[in-house]
Amino acid sequence: MENKKPNKVKQVLVAIGTFIRDFLFKTRFLWRRIGFALITLLLATIFGFFLIKMMLGDPVTMFAKRLSDERRIPMDEAYRLATMLLNYDPNATVWQQFGRYVSGLVKGDFGTSMYRNDVTVTVIIKNFLPWTLFISSLALLLSFLIGILMGGRMAYKRKGFFNAGANSFIVVSGAVPDYLWGMILIFIFGVTLRWFPIQGNYDILLELKGWPFITNVLYHAFLPIIAFSIVQIGGWALAMRGSALGVLGEDYIYAAKARGLGERTIVSRYLRKNSLLPLITSLAMSFAVLFGGSPLMETIFNYPGFGSEFSKAIGTRDYFLIQGLMVFMSFVMILANLIADSLYSIIDPRIRRDNT
Amino acid sequence: MKDFKMRFKKSMIRFWKSFKSGAVRLYKTLTYNTKTKVGLAILLLFVIGAFIGPIIFPYNPLTNEVNKFAPPSAEHWLGTDNLGRDLFRQMLYGSRDVLVIALLTSIFTIIIAVAVGISSGFIGGMYDRVIQTITNLFLTIPSFPIMIIMASFFTIEEPVSFALVLSIWNWAGLSRAIRAQVISLKERDFIQICNVMGMRKSHIIFKELMPNISSYIFINFILIMRNAITASVGIMMLGLAAFEPSNWGAILLRAKDIGALLIPEATLFWLTPIIAIALFQAGAILLASGLDETLNPRLRRN
């Protein structure tokens, strides 16, 4: 009785040990991915840091001058305040600057605007990113759905009216960049027909709640969403077609045909599901790209989004804001890349072996 | 001396024969299907228009306020802009820079991508890992914002620097695809045999690997040109890098600045560059997908 007890403890410990070892071994592809992501994160941080170093002139002195003018404080005081607000001291060594920058990032401080009072990267993310994500993710989902339906059909029926129509749609829609589609749509539906508003995200006179507000937001978002989708549909359709063409050559499709299953069953149950797998990674990656916003599209529609803020920051040479937005975007991309890759290898174990 | 002459003659004949067979093959590839032919015709039209057009239709950049927003006529084929300058000639005149930028971007991008992709796939090991991490960085940091930043940091005043800005962040995806192809080719028998026979690395790379990925590279060449035009017009439309006011993007920027969308007479002002872009891009898409169908055996079978 007495010497059995430690034995049991030992057994449990060994079991836990093997479990952890097995778990680590089974998920080693994941750990490798996370390691790579961390390295890329570090490189992106270094890149963002040196973005400031590349800049012309001395932004801190400029900022300090503005502060001393505005708050009527002596220049020394203003300079100290400026280095604190911008989280950057030009007189420190490179290592100290870098350490300060990284500690700021860890605390969630991505940077402060040099020209606009109380505008930080965090504020911009909070106020403008939702609008950008709202229109662009709706557009992404819409174009993804239409694209996979179109691509699947294009692969299954090689000849005929539908394929010719789809092909010419892809060429025409892909030939014009999305921001120019925006201009064309504004001209047709906004200016000539007056069906849709041509700028802004909602009527300013409206109360910010209830159904009228939601429908008004959707009403304003309609043209940008369509402009984004038109261009993306073709890409998804072509990707789906390529993937589906590969699946069509597989044995189980022949078997399904031999069993006498209907065309609709084959397409929905065998073809679509299997050819969707490789598209998931691209979908996740495209979602990550949305965080950058679309500077041109948002400028044309006068939509208050992340991208138009970014181009505004560039227009005014607001270096610290540019740096912060850039670093934020790359962090999101790296994270989304990691999630997409891991998801894909969990869904499809064949991927794990090759392609670290 | 006679011997040398004979040898020279023979080598010339051999060269001519290989050149002829190459030309015939190129001709056959380019006329294999309708898509390729239409795409090629459109692109050739643009090249001719860009380089010979300005000679036939000289562009007069002087402004003439009286003649603003003139409708299309025999003198002004597509009407005039807000300062009374001919739009058709402006578009022709501006297309040269646009095409040169696109071409140079393609060349730079392909050179970087091929060098990085092949070396990384061929050498492998630690070198491959380091290069892939760097490639990953280039892939994950979004390219368009970076281009905007670079365009605002370096003041762009001529096509070469613009092309460099456009290509420096665009090679990553292509180089990764080339690396994947090289890795799969490396396992194939003919490369293994070359290795066993102890052939030079340069021979394997240039004589064995390159011909197998050249069609892929060529198709990507056209697609990169396409993307370069979208990006360059976009950057010019944001008001960065406006070194030549008759560029398509610069025309669009001017149209946007005066609110041409709201002026009915100014429709052609903003529509002309859009149509030029659309035509060029459609030509590039058709040529690329036509070539893909011709050269890619998986698609050709059906």
HADDOCK unambig.tbl for C-alpha pairs under 7 A between the chains (distance, minus, plus):
assign (segid A and resid 40 and name CA) (segid B and resid 133 and name CA) 6.93 0.50 0.50
assign (segid A and resid 40 and name CA) (segid B and resid 137 and name CA) 5.69 0.50 0.50
assign (segid A and resid 44 and name CA) (segid B and resid 137 and name CA) 6.96 0.50 0.50
assign (segid A and resid 171 and name CA) (segid B and resid 282 and name CA) 5.90 0.50 0.50
assign (segid A and resid 171 and name CA) (segid B and resid 285 and name CA) 6.61 0.50 0.50
assign (segid A and resid 172 and name CA) (segid B and resid 282 and name CA) 6.60 0.50 0.50
assign (segid A and resid 175 and name CA) (segid B and resid 278 and name CA) 4.74 0.50 0.50
assign (segid A and resid 175 and name CA) (segid B and resid 281 and name CA) 4.73 0.50 0.50
assign (segid A and resid 175 and name CA) (segid B and resid 282 and name CA) 4.97 0.50 0.50
assign (segid A and resid 176 and name CA) (segid B and resid 277 and name CA) 6.78 0.50 0.50
assign (segid A and resid 176 and name CA) (segid B and resid 278 and name CA) 5.01 0.50 0.50
assign (segid A and resid 177 and name CA) (segid B and resid 230 and name CA) 6.28 0.50 0.50
assign (segid A and resid 180 and name CA) (segid B and resid 274 and name CA) 6.88 0.50 0.50
assign (segid A and resid 187 and name CA) (segid B and resid 261 and name CA) 6.00 0.50 0.50
assign (segid A and resid 191 and name CA) (segid B and resid 262 and name CA) 6.50 0.50 0.50
assign (segid A and resid 289 and name CA) (segid B and resid 142 and name CA) 6.98 0.50 0.50
assign (segid A and resid 296 and name CA) (segid B and resid 234 and name CA) 6.97 0.50 0.50
assign (segid A and resid 330 and name CA) (segid B and resid 140 and name CA) 6.22 0.50 0.50
assign (segid A and resid 330 and name CA) (segid B and resid 141 and name CA) 4.80 0.50 0.50
assign (segid A and resid 330 and name CA) (segid B and resid 142 and name CA) 6.79 0.50 0.50
assign (segid A and resid 333 and name CA) (segid B and resid 140 and name CA) 5.54 0.50 0.50
assign (segid A and resid 333 and name CA) (segid B and resid 141 and name CA) 6.84 0.50 0.50
assign (segid A and resid 334 and name CA) (segid B and resid 140 and name CA) 5.78 0.50 0.50
